[in-house]
Structure formats: structure tokens, C-alpha cells
């Protein structure tokens, strides 16, 4: 887990899209990484969701994070969050 910094653009997108910063921290900790255009796209896959369920103590605790399971973040190699959003289509090879 790295120390995350948010660009001005990322902070604006967090606000616009109603994504709390703690979700990006959870992505950094439990998310899967896909390299895309020289940066890392981090998202929750099946394994990450299972780890989150364990972290939050089961289905009841998952209700807190459930609205944000479709969130992704784009990070630079030094840990700066460039942007965040909701996944619109399946994340695949690009």
C-alpha cells in the first residue's frame, strides 16, 4: 500500500461523481491492477470483493461499500491518483 496523493483533476472527479476518498484507499489495498496506457487502472474484481467482504465482516458490512464496487481509479507509478470513475464496460486488455 502506497501513500496516495490526489491531483486537482482527481479531487474534482471524486466530488462530481460522489466517490468518497476512502474508496480509493480500499482500491489501493484490495483492488486489482491493469496496466493501461502507461498507468495503472485499479478496480475491484472477484478476488478483491471477496477480500473486502472478509475485511468488513461479511455481507452486512459490505452494504457500506456496495454502491462503490464499480469504481475504478487511474494511478501514476508514483502513487498519484489521476482520475476516478464508475466502470461503464468490462475492463479488458487495451
N, C-alpha and C positions, 0 to 999 in steps of 0.2 A: 504494500500500500504506500502510495506516494502522497506528498503534501500537494493538494490541488490548489491551483490559482485559477481564477476566472477572468477571461478577457471582458472588456466592456460589452462586446457583442454577446458573449455567453450570458452575462448578467441580464442583459435586455431580453434575451430569449427565455431565460428562466421566468422572468416576470410576465412576459407576454403569454407564455404557454402554461403558466400556473404550476410549474415544477419546483418543488422545494429543493434547496441545495443539498439536503441530507440524502436525497435520492441519488444524486451524482456521487456522493461518497459511498453509498451502497453499491452503485455500479462499479466503482473503482475496486471495491472489496470483493464483490461476488459475481460481477459480470464477466462475460466472455469477450475476447478481443478479436477483431478482424481488421487487418491492415487494409487501408483504403486510401489511395492517392497520397501515400507518404505519411499518413497519420493513422491513429488508432480509433476505430469506432467500437465503443463499448456498449453492450446490451445484455439483457437477461435472457439466457437460453434455458433449456430444461434443467440442466445441472445447477445453474445459478438460482433458479426459482426454488429448487429443492433445498439448496443451502440457505436461502432466505427463510423458507418455511421452518427449518431447524433453528435458525437464529432467532426468529420471532416466536418460537414455541408452538408451532402448529397453525392450523387453519384460522383460528380465532385471531391470532396476532397478525396474520397475513392481511387481514382486512384493512389495516393501516396503509399498506404498501400496494395493495391490489390495483388501485387506479393508475399506478405508475409503472406497471410491469412492461408496458410497451414503450418505455422511454429509452432513448439512446443518447450518448454523448460522444463528441469527437474531441480527442486529446492530442496534443503535440507530444513529441518524445520526452520533453522535459516536464510533462505533467500539467500543462496549461489547458484548461477547458476552453475550446474554441466556440462550440455551439452545442445546443441540446435540442431535442425534439421528440415527437412521437413517431414511432415506426409506422409508415403508411403501407409498406410492402415488405415482403420477406427479405431479410438481409442475406445476400449471397455473394458469390465471387464477382468482383468488378474488374 
